[in-house]
Amino acid sequence: MPAETLSPLILSPGRNCWRIEHTRRFKLLIDGDAYFTAVRAAIRQARHSIFILGWDIDSRTRLAPAGADDGYPEPLGDFLHAMAEAHEGLNIHVLNWDFAMLYALEREWLPVYKLGWHKQRRLAFRMDARHPVGASHHQKVVVIDDTLAFVGGMDLTRCRWDTPDHACDNPLRRDPDGVAYAPFHDVHAMLDGDAARALGELARQRWERSGAVPAACAPAVDEDAGDPWPPDCAPDLSDFNIAIARTEPAFAGAAGIYEIRQLYLDAIASARRHLFFENQYFTSNVLCNALAARLADDDAPDVAVISPRTQSGWLEQATMGNLRARVHQRLKSADRGGRYRLYCPQIPGLKEACLNVHSKVFAMDDSLFCVGSANMSNRSMNFDTECNLVIEAQGGPAQQTRIRQAVADMRNRLLGEHLATTPQAVADAIERQRGLHAAISALQRDGRTLAALDPVVLPELEALTSDNAVFDPERPIDADQLVEQFVPSHARRPIPRRLIGLGMLAILLVMLALAWRFTPLREWVNLTSLIAFARNLKELPFAPLIVIGGFVAAGMLMIPVTLLIAVSGIVYGAVYGALYAMIGAMLSAALGFGLGAWLGREALHQVLGHRINALSKRLAQRGIMAMVVVRLLPVAPFTIVNMVAGASHIGLRDYLIGTFFGLLPGILLTATFSHNLAEAVRHPDLKTIAVLVLLTALLIGVALGLQRLFKPRKDADAQ
């Protein structure tokens, strides 16, 4: 390799990595089939401890969709339980992010309460909520007996398994419900030695910080113990030092850790020939600024970013997708020498024509390679917990040459997969064309290839993402500041008390249902007939229109919409009741908005007083997010918020979008609760009552959580 590509050493513990440790073997596992096969084989060899840390973990996941044929159950949860039962000294710790309700429909429902995780006392399952408001535990780490570890971008969950050919019609690519999902690309890594032991220490720290009982310390190294390294996995690199880099936000008095961010910045500043990135997201402001500065230099390196054409789902596309387009256009403007390009892996036959890239990998020249959980987003650089592995060409000349060859080979394997060619063909093209972009252009062809991307900022979405502090925050969100930003303190009402009151009402209704089941109350008051009468309403002609019209009228008459939502849930069930309630509430909100615009701010001030002035100002300035906050936290009656918004000159589009997302959680919860309450009255068996109790607990939990979240800061500090 050309001598001019040599770069000064970058890795520095305490600056851009946590520790540099020796590893005997390292293997890059490209795509889910390779990772899932290796991790199942390694788990089978575990004897004293298994740690699994993840953003999402699903007990139903089959690590070998075609069948493992190893004598153990196929689903992950059953497999881990069987391992614990088969080996008396084995303790298993599973730590899953205590996810936001935004992801509830994508995840195994309430896994912490599922009996499947609690069959074996030596399998401990915990949800990790020890992070700032809005942050997530995003590390994806598995450690076996403190001698073998896995780090990368994949969780042991649904819709992750795939093979490198990413065939559109692979029959094995099914979620736990048997539904097919699109091809999926990701990267993980496996390593052993002292580095694996250090990752065991990291896993124990995170387990303890989640609030769990501390796990036993790692035992002394047993030279006679079996080797958990899967025999079919030949290492890509052996006998070298590897770094571990982290992101951890400041929390509970502990300082923040931003090693991964500094690593990226140091690599961008040091690159001489090329920077290769393969990442799910590309939205980080600090990385954008660093790349823009390099692209403005006369000696700028080639910068190639591989990312999915579209983000996962319409919400991510509308937020993270638009933020990526903003970064992309900034870099195009800064690029003086045509050194920057954005690509997506194109696969003929796919609906979106582009592979879903979920990996978090980058390489600098042939000198440095990084793989882990961190996206190129503000969250991963500053806000979520992350863990990456970093290889750098260090040591003597022979050692450096060996590591540089391995770095180049791993990068070329990734490019070769996307370009439907061999790693050697990629290496030859880079050498022959003397540039990364020129090599990609020379290897592009019809069919499967890397296609250029040029996302543009959409004006209709720019208002939604004008401030990325919520969708891709750079620092922990302070709850008091968030609410004060959107709703002035003197315009707020004591929301938590109202919510707790609603929760107490829910408890009263549950007690009523129990009394109806086990006391003579059912003989005194025929509640079943009352529920039946309510359900008969839906047989009337145009009944849904009547319900929707009721919401519109209620919005004008200051009748609480919560009552109507509950009635909709009883009459039409959780799904249709929520649907009709949402349509009616949105129409009512639109009508109230129009009325407020017609009356004007001065007229409302005379009727409602000075409190509406500050609220009106915040709504106009903060748009969508302000509406989301005031709907989630009902700071004023529904009707008043509608009219104040109309008079505040907030755009109708922003108003409706914010109203929709702010009302949706409450409508779903209320309609579901009222439907199950009616079912508990009509069919008062233990199952329906148990569901009702669970929903009541959820409602109370939300109320108490909001009370704790938004209590005055001085009270919190006093505890």
ROKOLMAR-100230 format. One record per residue (C-alpha): x, y, z. Coordinates in steps of 0.1 Angstrom, whole numbers, plus 5000, padded with zeros to 4 digits. Layout:
// residues N
{pt {X, Y, Z}}
...
END
This chain:
// residues 719
{pt {5000, 5000, 5000}}
{pt {5013, 5035, 4992}}
{pt {5034, 5050, 5020}}
{pt {5017, 5083, 5016}}
{pt {4984, 5069, 5030}}
{pt {5000, 5064, 5064}}
{pt {4983, 5086, 5090}}
{pt {4993, 5096, 5125}}
{pt {4979, 5075, 5153}}
{pt {4944, 5086, 5164}}
{pt {4933, 5064, 5193}}
{pt {4939, 5080, 5228}}
{pt {4922, 5065, 5259}}
{pt {4903, 5092, 5278}}
{pt {4898, 5113, 5246}}
{pt {4883, 5092, 5219}}
{pt {4880, 5058, 5234}}
{pt {4875, 5042, 5268}}
{pt {4903, 5015, 5267}}
{pt {4926, 4998, 5243}}
{pt {4928, 4960, 5250}}
{pt {4943, 4930, 5234}}
{pt {4922, 4906, 5215}}
{pt {4932, 4872, 5202}}
{pt {4907, 4871, 5174}}
{pt {4883, 4895, 5156}}
{pt {4856, 4886, 5131}}
{pt {4834, 4910, 5111}}
{pt {4799, 4895, 5109}}
{pt {4781, 4910, 5079}}
{pt {4743, 4906, 5079}}
{pt {4720, 4889, 5104}}
{pt {4725, 4853, 5093}}
{pt {4762, 4854, 5102}}
{pt {4756, 4872, 5135}}
{pt {4726, 4851, 5147}}
{pt {4744, 4819, 5138}}
{pt {4775, 4828, 5156}}
{pt {4758, 4842, 5187}}
{pt {4736, 4810, 5191}}
{pt {4767, 4788, 5187}}
{pt {4785, 4809, 5213}}
{pt {4756, 4809, 5238}}
{pt {4755, 4771, 5236}}
{pt {4791, 4770, 5250}}
{pt {4784, 4794, 5279}}
{pt {4790, 4780, 5314}}
{pt {4790, 4808, 5339}}
{pt {4775, 4840, 5325}}
{pt {4757, 4856, 5295}}
{pt {4750, 4893, 5293}}
{pt {4727, 4906, 5265}}
{pt {4723, 4944, 5263}}
{pt {4700, 4958, 5236}}
{pt {4677, 4985, 5223}}
{pt {4651, 4959, 5215}}
{pt {4651, 4922, 5225}}
{pt {4622, 4899, 5214}}
{pt {4619, 4865, 5231}}
{pt {4601, 4851, 5200}}
{pt {4631, 4857, 5177}}
{pt {4644, 4826, 5159}}
{pt {4682, 4829, 5155}}
{pt {4681, 4801, 5129}}
{pt {4650, 4806, 5108}}
{pt {4657, 4774, 5088}}
{pt {4661, 4754, 5121}}
{pt {4691, 4752, 5144}}
{pt {4690, 4714, 5148}}
{pt {4711, 4716, 5179}}
{pt {4687, 4701, 5204}}
{pt {4676, 4734, 5220}}
{pt {4643, 4753, 5214}}
{pt {4642, 4777, 5185}}
{pt {4627, 4810, 5200}}
{pt {4653, 4831, 5218}}
{pt {4635, 4832, 5252}}
{pt {4629, 4794, 5253}}
{pt {4665, 4789, 5241}}
{pt {4680, 4810, 5270}}
{pt {4658, 4792, 5296}}
{pt {4669, 4759, 5283}}
{pt {4705, 4769, 5286}}
{pt {4700, 4780, 5322}}
{pt {4683, 4747, 5330}}
{pt {4710, 4727, 5313}}
{pt {4740, 4743, 5331}}
{pt {4735, 4748, 5369}}
{pt {4762, 4775, 5373}}
{pt {4750, 4796, 5343}}
{pt {4735, 4830, 5351}}
{pt {4719, 4850, 5323}}
{pt {4712, 4888, 5324}}
{pt {4691, 4904, 5297}}
{pt {4688, 4942, 5296}}
{pt {4664, 4958, 5273}}
{pt {4657, 4995, 5267}}
{pt {4625, 5006, 5286}}
{pt {4612, 5019, 5252}}
{pt {4590, 5049, 5244}}
{pt {4554, 5041, 5237}}
{pt {4561, 5054, 5201}}
{pt {4576, 5020, 5194}}
{pt {4550, 4999, 5212}}
{pt {4534, 4985, 5181}}
{pt {4568, 4974, 5168}}
{pt {4579, 4955, 5199}}
{pt {4570, 4924, 5219}}
{pt {4541, 4938, 5241}}
{pt {4551, 4944, 5277}}
{pt {4579, 4918, 5277}}
{pt {4589, 4925, 5314}}
{pt {4555, 4911, 5324}}
{pt {4556, 4881, 5301}}
{pt {4559, 4848, 5320}}
{pt {4583, 4837, 5293}}
{pt {4611, 4857, 5307}}
{pt {4606, 4845, 5343}}
{pt {4605, 4807, 5340}}
{pt {4641, 4803, 5354}}
{pt {4654, 4821, 5384}}
{pt {4689, 4823, 5370}}
{pt {4676, 4842, 5340}}
{pt {4672, 4879, 5350}}
{pt {4653, 4902, 5326}}
{pt {4652, 4940, 5332}}
{pt {4640, 4971, 5313}}
{pt {4666, 4999, 5314}}
{pt {4651, 5033, 5321}}
{pt {4682, 5049, 5337}}
{pt {4687, 5077, 5311}}
{pt {4676, 5112, 5306}}
{pt {4641, 5121, 5293}}
{pt {4639, 5112, 5256}}
{pt {4671, 5092, 5256}}
{pt {4675, 5055, 5250}}
{pt {4698, 5026, 5259}}
{pt {4712, 5018, 5224}}
{pt {4742, 4995, 5231}}
{pt {4739, 4961, 5214}}
{pt {4764, 4939, 5233}}
{pt {4765, 4902, 5241}}
{pt {4792, 4888, 5264}}
{pt {4797, 4851, 5269}}
{pt {4817, 4840, 5300}}
{pt {4837, 4872, 5298}}
{pt {4858, 4855, 5271}}
{pt {4838, 4862, 5240}}
{pt {4819, 4893, 5231}}
{pt {4797, 4907, 5202}}
{pt {4793, 4944, 5195}}
{pt {4776, 4960, 5166}}
{pt {4743, 4974, 5151}}
{pt {4720, 4944, 5154}}
{pt {4695, 4936, 5182}}
{pt {4683, 4901, 5189}}
{pt {4648, 4910, 5178}}
{pt {4623, 4907, 5149}}
{pt {4630, 4917, 5113}}
{pt {4668, 4917, 5116}}
{pt {4678, 4883, 5100}}
{pt {4689, 4883, 5064}}
{pt {4716, 4869, 5042}}
{pt {4742, 4889, 5021}}
{pt {4723, 4882, 4988}}
{pt {4692, 4900, 5003}}
{pt {4669, 4881, 4979}}
{pt {4635, 4898, 4976}}
{pt {4616, 4865, 4979}}
{pt {4636, 4848, 5007}}
{pt {4609, 4827, 5025}}
{pt {4628, 4826, 5057}}
{pt {4626, 4863, 5062}}
{pt {4595, 4864, 5084}}
{pt {4587, 4881, 5117}}
{pt {4574, 4861, 5147}}
{pt {4538, 4864, 5133}}
{pt {4548, 4850, 5100}}
{pt {4547, 4883, 5081}}
{pt {4574, 4889, 5055}}
{pt {4597, 4919, 5058}}
{pt {4620, 4936, 5034}}
{pt {4657, 4928, 5030}}
{pt {4678, 4941, 5058}}
{pt {4715, 4949, 5060}}
{pt {4735, 4953, 5092}}
{pt {4770, 4946, 5106}}
{pt {4782, 4932, 5139}}
{pt {4816, 4920, 5152}}
{pt {4829, 4892, 5174}}
{pt {4861, 4892, 5195}}
{pt {4877, 4876, 5224}}
{pt {4907, 4880, 5248}}
{pt {4911, 4910, 5272}}
{pt {4888, 4931, 5251}}
{pt {4859, 4907, 5257}}
{pt {4867, 4908, 5294}}
{pt {4865, 4946, 5293}}
{pt {4832, 4944, 5276}}
{pt {4820, 4921, 5304}}
{pt {4829, 4949, 5328}}
{pt {4810, 4974, 5307}}
{pt {4779, 4951, 5307}}
{pt {4780, 4947, 5345}}
{pt {4782, 4985, 5349}}
{pt {4752, 4991, 5327}}
{pt {4733, 4963, 5344}}
{pt {4739, 4978, 5378}}
{pt {4732, 5013, 5367}}
{pt {4698, 5002, 5355}}
{pt {4689, 4996, 5392}}
{pt {4693, 4958, 5391}}
{pt {4711, 4938, 5418}}
{pt {4748, 4938, 5409}}
{pt {4759, 4908, 5389}}
{pt {4787, 4886, 5402}}
{pt {4822, 4897, 5392}}
{pt {4839, 4879, 5363}}
{pt {4858, 4848, 5375}}
{pt {4895, 4844, 5370}}
{pt {4905, 4833, 5336}}
{pt {4903, 4795, 5333}}
{pt {4929, 4783, 5308}}
{pt {4913, 4748, 5308}}
{pt {4878, 4760, 5301}}
{pt {4862, 4754, 5267}}
{pt {4866, 4779, 5239}}
{pt {4832, 4795, 5231}}
{pt {4845, 4809, 5197}}
{pt {4823, 4793, 5170}}
{pt {4846, 4768, 5151}}
{pt {4832, 4778, 5117}}
{pt {4842, 4815, 5120}}
{pt {4877, 4821, 5108}}
{pt {4890, 4854, 5123}}
{pt {4896, 4884, 5100}}
{pt {4924, 4896, 5123}}
{pt {4944, 4880, 5152}}
{pt {4966, 4890, 5180}}
{pt {4963, 4929, 5181}}
{pt {4949, 4957, 5202}}
{pt {4914, 4970, 5198}}
{pt {4897, 5001, 5213}}
{pt {4863, 5004, 5229}}
{pt {4845, 5038, 5225}}
{pt {4813, 5049, 5242}}
{pt {4786, 5075, 5243}}
{pt {4768, 5081, 5276}}
{pt {4748, 5112, 5284}}
{pt {4752, 5132, 5316}}
{pt {4727, 5117, 5341}}
{pt {4721, 5115, 5378}}
{pt {4752, 5135, 5387}}
{pt {4775, 5115, 5363}}
{pt {4794, 5134, 5336}}
{pt {4787, 5127, 5300}}
{pt {4810, 5105, 5279}}
{pt {4815, 5115, 5242}}
{pt {4843, 5093, 5230}}
{pt {4826, 5082, 5198}}
{pt {4819, 5118, 5187}}
{pt {4856, 5127, 5193}}
{pt {4867, 5096, 5174}}
{pt {4846, 5106, 5144}}
{pt {4860, 5142, 5145}}
{pt {4896, 5130, 5148}}
{pt {4892, 5106, 5119}}
{pt {4876, 5132, 5097}}
{pt {4904, 5156, 5105}}
{pt {4931, 5130, 5099}}
{pt {4919, 5113, 5067}}
{pt {4941, 5116, 5036}}
{pt {4926, 5095, 5009}}
{pt {4891, 5085, 5018}}
{pt {4864, 5083, 5044}}
{pt {4839, 5054, 5040}}
{pt {4806, 5056, 5061}}
{pt {4778, 5030, 5061}}
{pt {4751, 5042, 5085}}
{pt {4713, 5041, 5091}}
{pt {4712, 5079, 5098}}
{pt {4732, 5109, 5086}}
{pt {4719, 5138, 5106}}
{pt {4746, 5149, 5131}}
{pt {4753, 5186, 5131}}
{pt {4788, 5183, 5145}}
{pt {4798, 5157, 5120}}
{pt {4783, 5178, 5092}}
{pt {4803, 5208, 5103}}
{pt {4835, 5187, 5104}}
{pt {4830, 5172, 5070}}
{pt {4821, 5205, 5055}}
{pt {4853, 5220, 5068}}
{pt {4873, 5191, 5052}}
{pt {4855, 5192, 5019}}
{pt {4864, 5229, 5017}}
{pt {4901, 5220, 5018}}
{pt {4922, 5216, 4987}}
{pt {4934, 5182, 4999}}
{pt {4900, 5169, 5009}}
{pt {4896, 5131, 5010}}
{pt {4868, 5112, 4991}}
{pt {4838, 5111, 5014}}
{pt {4814, 5082, 5006}}
{pt {4782, 5077, 5027}}
{pt {4760, 5047, 5022}}
{pt {4726, 5050, 5037}}
{pt {4690, 5038, 5029}}
{pt {4671, 5057, 5003}}
{pt {4642, 5062, 5027}}
{pt {4640, 5059, 5065}}
{pt {4619, 5033, 5082}}
{pt {4583, 5044, 5081}}
{pt {4567, 5077, 5072}}
{pt {4574, 5094, 5106}}
{pt {4612, 5087, 5103}}
{pt {4611, 5098, 5067}}
{pt {4594, 5130, 5076}}
{pt {4618, 5138, 5105}}
{pt {4652, 5120, 5102}}
{pt {4649, 5118, 5064}}
{pt {4644, 5156, 5061}}
{pt {4672, 5162, 5086}}
{pt {4695, 5140, 5064}}
{pt {4685, 5160, 5033}}
{pt {4695, 5192, 5051}}
{pt {4729, 5178, 5060}}
{pt {4734, 5164, 5025}}
{pt {4726, 5198, 5008}}
{pt {4750, 5216, 5032}}
{pt {4778, 5192, 5023}}
{pt {4771, 5196, 4986}}
{pt {4775, 5233, 4989}}
{pt {4807, 5230, 5009}}
{pt {4822, 5204, 4985}}
{pt {4847, 5223, 4963}}
{pt {4863, 5194, 4946}}
{pt {4835, 5169, 4940}}
{pt {4847, 5147, 4968}}
{pt {4814, 5140, 4986}}
{pt {4787, 5116, 4975}}
{pt {4757, 5099, 4991}}
{pt {4748, 5064, 4979}}
{pt {4722, 5037, 4986}}
{pt {4725, 5000, 4978}}
{pt {4701, 4993, 4949}}
{pt {4684, 4959, 4945}}
{pt {4661, 4952, 4915}}
{pt {4627, 4940, 4925}}
{pt {4625, 4958, 4959}}
{pt {4595, 4980, 4963}}
{pt {4617, 5009, 4973}}
{pt {4645, 4997, 4950}}
{pt {4670, 5003, 4978}}
{pt {4682, 4981, 5006}}
{pt {4674, 4990, 5042}}
{pt {4708, 4999, 5056}}
{pt {4709, 4996, 5094}}
{pt {4747, 4993, 5100}}
{pt {4769, 5017, 5119}}
{pt {4804, 5014, 5103}}
{pt {4831, 5037, 5091}}
{pt {4867, 5034, 5078}}
{pt {4894, 5060, 5074}}
{pt {4919, 5054, 5046}}
{pt {4933, 5018, 5052}}
{pt {4943, 5028, 5087}}
{pt {4911, 5027, 5109}}
{pt {4879, 5007, 5110}}
{pt {4850, 5013, 5134}}
{pt {4819, 4991, 5140}}
{pt {4792, 4994, 5167}}
{pt {4758, 5008, 5177}}
{pt {4763, 5045, 5171}}
{pt {4745, 5062, 5143}}
{pt {4758, 5094, 5126}}
{pt {4731, 5113, 5144}}
{pt {4730, 5139, 5172}}
{pt {4715, 5113, 5195}}
{pt {4743, 5088, 5191}}
{pt {4770, 5114, 5194}}
{pt {4756, 5130, 5226}}
{pt {4724, 5115, 5240}}
{pt {4720, 5077, 5238}}
{pt {4742, 5051, 5253}}
{pt {4764, 5036, 5226}}
{pt {4793, 5012, 5222}}
{pt {4817, 5009, 5193}}
{pt {4849, 4989, 5185}}
{pt {4878, 5006, 5168}}
{pt {4907, 4990, 5150}}
{pt {4937, 5012, 5141}}
{pt {4970, 5002, 5123}}
{pt {4994, 5003, 5153}}
{pt {5026, 4985, 5163}}
{pt {5057, 4977, 5142}}
{pt {5058, 4979, 5104}}
{pt {5048, 4943, 5099}}
{pt {5019, 4946, 5124}}
{pt {5007, 4979, 5108}}
{pt {5008, 4963, 5073}}
{pt {4988, 4933, 5085}}
{pt {4961, 4955, 5102}}
{pt {4959, 4979, 5073}}
{pt {4953, 4949, 5050}}
{pt {4925, 4937, 5073}}
{pt {4909, 4972, 5074}}
{pt {4909, 4974, 5036}}
{pt {4895, 4939, 5033}}
{pt {4866, 4946, 5056}}
{pt {4857, 4978, 5038}}
{pt {4860, 4961, 5005}}
{pt {4838, 4933, 5016}}
{pt {4810, 4958, 5024}}
{pt {4815, 4976, 4991}}
{pt {4816, 4943, 4972}}
{pt {4783, 4932, 4987}}
{pt {4766, 4964, 4975}}
{pt {4782, 4964, 4941}}
{pt {4777, 4927, 4935}}
{pt {4813, 4920, 4930}}
{pt {4843, 4905, 4950}}
{pt {4864, 4923, 4976}}
{pt {4894, 4918, 4954}}
{pt {4877, 4935, 4925}}
{pt {4869, 4965, 4948}}
{pt {4906, 4966, 4959}}
{pt {4918, 4965, 4923}}
{pt {4894, 4993, 4913}}
{pt {4905, 5015, 4942}}
{pt {4942, 5010, 4933}}
{pt {4936, 5014, 4896}}
{pt {4913, 5044, 4898}}
{pt {4932, 5060, 4927}}
{pt {4900, 5071, 4944}}
{pt {4870, 5057, 4962}}
{pt {4843, 5074, 4941}}
{pt {4861, 5066, 4908}}
{pt {4863, 5030, 4919}}
{pt {4826, 5028, 4927}}
{pt {4818, 5045, 4894}}
{pt {4839, 5019, 4875}}
{pt {4821, 4990, 4893}}
{pt {4786, 5004, 4889}}
{pt {4763, 4984, 4866}}
{pt {4727, 4976, 4859}}
{pt {4710, 4956, 4885}}
{pt {4724, 4954, 4920}}
{pt {4747, 4983, 4925}}
{pt {4753, 5015, 4945}}
{pt {4731, 5043, 4933}}
{pt {4737, 5080, 4939}}
{pt {4713, 5097, 4963}}
{pt {4704, 5134, 4962}}
{pt {4677, 5140, 4988}}
{pt {4662, 5174, 4989}}
{pt {4647, 5194, 5018}}
{pt {4609, 5194, 5014}}
{pt {4593, 5227, 5023}}
{pt {4562, 5210, 5036}}
{pt {4583, 5190, 5061}}
{pt {4608, 5218, 5070}}
{pt {4584, 5232, 5096}}
{pt {4582, 5199, 5113}}
{pt {4620, 5195, 5115}}
{pt {4629, 5232, 5118}}
{pt {4642, 5225, 5153}}
{pt {4658, 5190, 5157}}
{pt {4660, 5193, 5195}}
{pt {4631, 5168, 5198}}
{pt {4636, 5144, 5169}}
{pt {4674, 5142, 5170}}
{pt {4685, 5160, 5202}}
{pt {4721, 5170, 5209}}
{pt {4718, 5171, 5247}}
{pt {4695, 5157, 5274}}
{pt {4660, 5173, 5274}}
{pt {4651, 5191, 5306}}
{pt {4615, 5184, 5313}}
{pt {4609, 5218, 5330}}
{pt {4626, 5237, 5301}}
{pt {4607, 5217, 5275}}
{pt {4573, 5226, 5290}}
{pt {4583, 5262, 5297}}
{pt {4595, 5265, 5261}}
{pt {4560, 5257, 5248}}
{pt {4537, 5267, 5276}}
{pt {4544, 5296, 5300}}
{pt {4541, 5287, 5337}}
{pt {4513, 5311, 5344}}
{pt {4492, 5296, 5316}}
{pt {4495, 5260, 5330}}
{pt {4471, 5242, 5352}}
{pt {4480, 5215, 5378}}
{pt {4479, 5187, 5352}}
{pt {4492, 5158, 5374}}
{pt {4465, 5163, 5399}}
{pt {4438, 5161, 5372}}
{pt {4454, 5129, 5358}}
{pt {4457, 5113, 5392}}
{pt {4421, 5121, 5398}}
{pt {4413, 5104, 5365}}
{pt {4433, 5074, 5377}}
{pt {4414, 5073, 5410}}
{pt {4382, 5073, 5390}}
{pt {4396, 5044, 5370}}
{pt {4403, 5025, 5403}}
{pt {4367, 5032, 5414}}
{pt {4353, 5018, 5382}}
{pt {4375, 4987, 5385}}
{pt {4362, 4982, 5420}}
{pt {4327, 4986, 5407}}
{pt {4333, 4959, 5381}}
{pt {4347, 4936, 5408}}
{pt {4317, 4943, 5430}}
{pt {4294, 4935, 5401}}
{pt {4311, 4902, 5397}}
{pt {4312, 4890, 5433}}
{pt {4284, 4908, 5451}}
{pt {4245, 4911, 5447}}
{pt {4250, 4945, 5430}}
{pt {4242, 4928, 5397}}
{pt {4207, 4921, 5410}}
{pt {4201, 4956, 5421}}
{pt {4213, 4976, 5391}}
{pt {4212, 4960, 5356}}
{pt {4244, 4975, 5342}}
{pt {4244, 4950, 5314}}
{pt {4213, 4964, 5300}}
{pt {4228, 4999, 5301}}
{pt {4258, 4988, 5282}}
{pt {4236, 4969, 5257}}
{pt {4216, 5001, 5252}}
{pt {4248, 5020, 5244}}
{pt {4259, 4993, 5220}}
{pt {4225, 4994, 5203}}
{pt {4233, 5030, 5193}}
{pt {4257, 5018, 5166}}
{pt {4228, 5000, 5148}}
{pt {4212, 5034, 5141}}
{pt {4215, 5048, 5106}}
{pt {4246, 5071, 5102}}
{pt {4256, 5063, 5138}}
{pt {4293, 5071, 5132}}
{pt {4284, 5105, 5117}}
{pt {4262, 5111, 5148}}
{pt {4292, 5103, 5171}}
{pt {4315, 5125, 5150}}
{pt {4290, 5153, 5151}}
{pt {4288, 5150, 5188}}
{pt {4325, 5158, 5191}}
{pt {4321, 5189, 5169}}
{pt {4292, 5201, 5191}}
{pt {4310, 5193, 5223}}
{pt {4340, 5213, 5211}}
{pt {4317, 5243, 5208}}
{pt {4298, 5238, 5240}}
{pt {4329, 5232, 5262}}
{pt {4318, 5196, 5270}}
{pt {4348, 5175, 5281}}
{pt {4359, 5154, 5250}}
{pt {4373, 5127, 5273}}
{pt {4337, 5117, 5281}}
{pt {4328, 5113, 5245}}
{pt {4360, 5093, 5238}}
{pt {4349, 5069, 5265}}
{pt {4314, 5066, 5251}}
{pt {4330, 5059, 5216}}
{pt {4351, 5031, 5231}}
{pt {4322, 5015, 5248}}
{pt {4299, 5016, 5217}}
{pt {4324, 5009, 5189}}
{pt {4352, 4991, 5206}}
{pt {4388, 5002, 5211}}
{pt {4398, 5004, 5174}}
{pt {4367, 5020, 5158}}
{pt {4359, 5040, 5189}}
{pt {4394, 5055, 5188}}
{pt {4391, 5061, 5150}}
{pt {4357, 5079, 5153}}
{pt {4369, 5099, 5183}}
{pt {4400, 5110, 5165}}
{pt {4380, 5121, 5134}}
{pt {4355, 5139, 5156}}
{pt {4381, 5156, 5178}}
{pt {4401, 5167, 5147}}
{pt {4370, 5182, 5131}}
{pt {4361, 5199, 5163}}
{pt {4397, 5212, 5167}}
{pt {4396, 5226, 5131}}
{pt {4362, 5243, 5137}}
{pt {4375, 5258, 5169}}
{pt {4406, 5270, 5152}}
{pt {4385, 5287, 5125}}
{pt {4363, 5304, 5152}}
{pt {4394, 5317, 5170}}
{pt {4408, 5331, 5137}}
{pt {4375, 5348, 5130}}
{pt {4372, 5363, 5165}}
{pt {4408, 5375, 5167}}
{pt {4432, 5378, 5196}}
{pt {4418, 5410, 5211}}
{pt {4383, 5395, 5213}}
{pt {4396, 5364, 5230}}
{pt {4417, 5385, 5254}}
{pt {4386, 5403, 5265}}
{pt {4367, 5370, 5271}}
{pt {4395, 5348, 5285}}
{pt {4418, 5373, 5301}}
{pt {4456, 5379, 5299}}
{pt {4465, 5342, 5304}}
{pt {4459, 5335, 5268}}
{pt {4485, 5360, 5256}}
{pt {4516, 5341, 5264}}
{pt {4501, 5308, 5254}}
{pt {4491, 5323, 5220}}
{pt {4527, 5336, 5215}}
{pt {4542, 5302, 5223}}
{pt {4518, 5284, 5199}}
{pt {4527, 5308, 5171}}
{pt {4565, 5306, 5177}}
{pt {4568, 5269, 5183}}
{pt {4542, 5255, 5159}}
{pt {4539, 5217, 5158}}
{pt {4558, 5208, 5189}}
{pt {4539, 5234, 5210}}
{pt {4506, 5218, 5199}}
{pt {4519, 5183, 5207}}
{pt {4528, 5194, 5242}}
{pt {4495, 5213, 5250}}
{pt {4475, 5183, 5238}}
{pt {4495, 5157, 5257}}
{pt {4494, 5180, 5288}}
{pt {4460, 5196, 5287}}
{pt {4470, 5230, 5300}}
{pt {4436, 5245, 5292}}
{pt {4402, 5232, 5281}}
{pt {4401, 5217, 5246}}
{pt {4379, 5244, 5232}}
{pt {4400, 5273, 5246}}
{pt {4432, 5258, 5231}}
{pt {4415, 5255, 5197}}
{pt {4404, 5291, 5197}}
{pt {4436, 5305, 5211}}
{pt {4456, 5286, 5184}}
{pt {4433, 5301, 5157}}
{pt {4440, 5336, 5170}}
{pt {4477, 5330, 5174}}
{pt {4484, 5328, 5136}}
{pt {4500, 5293, 5139}}
{pt {4496, 5277, 5105}}
{pt {4466, 5254, 5101}}
{pt {4488, 5225, 5089}}
{pt {4512, 5228, 5119}}
{pt {4482, 5231, 5142}}
{pt {4465, 5199, 5128}}
{pt {4497, 5178, 5127}}
{pt {4505, 5188, 5163}}
{pt {4469, 5182, 5175}}
{pt {4469, 5148, 5159}}
{pt {4501, 5135, 5175}}
{pt {4492, 5152, 5208}}
{pt {4457, 5136, 5210}}
{pt {4465, 5102, 5197}}
{pt {4480, 5086, 5229}}
{pt {4452, 5098, 5251}}
{pt {4424, 5088, 5227}}
{pt {4439, 5053, 5223}}
{pt {4443, 5048, 5260}}
{pt {4408, 5062, 5269}}
{pt {4390, 5042, 5242}}
{pt {4408, 5010, 5251}}
{pt {4401, 5015, 5288}}
{pt {4364, 5022, 5284}}
{pt {4360, 4993, 5260}}
{pt {4375, 4969, 5284}}
{pt {4355, 4984, 5313}}
{pt {4324, 4976, 5293}}
{pt {4336, 4941, 5286}}
{pt {4343, 4935, 5323}}
{pt {4308, 4945, 5331}}
{pt {4292, 4924, 5304}}
{pt {4315, 4894, 5309}}
{pt {4330, 4898, 5344}}
{pt {4355, 4869, 5343}}
{pt {4390, 4870, 5357}}
{pt {4406, 4876, 5323}}
{pt {4386, 4907, 5314}}
{pt {4391, 4921, 5349}}
{pt {4428, 4914, 5348}}
{pt {4431, 4933, 5315}}
{pt {4412, 4962, 5331}}
{pt {4434, 4962, 5361}}
{pt {4465, 4963, 5338}}
{pt {4451, 4993, 5319}}
{pt {4443, 5010, 5351}}
{pt {4478, 5005, 5364}}
{pt {4491, 5019, 5331}}
{pt {4468, 5050, 5335}}
{pt {4480, 5055, 5370}}
{pt {4516, 5050, 5360}}
{pt {4513, 5077, 5333}}
{pt {4498, 5101, 5358}}
{pt {4524, 5095, 5385}}
{pt {4552, 5096, 5358}}
{pt {4540, 5130, 5346}}
{pt {4537, 5142, 5382}}
{pt {4573, 5132, 5388}}
{pt {4585, 5145, 5355}}
{pt {4570, 5179, 5358}}
{pt {4572, 5186, 5395}}
{pt {4590, 5219, 5403}}
{pt {4628, 5215, 5402}}
{pt {4633, 5227, 5437}}
{pt {4612, 5198, 5450}}
{pt {4632, 5173, 5430}}
{pt {4664, 5186, 5443}}
{pt {4653, 5184, 5479}}
{pt {4648, 5146, 5477}}
END
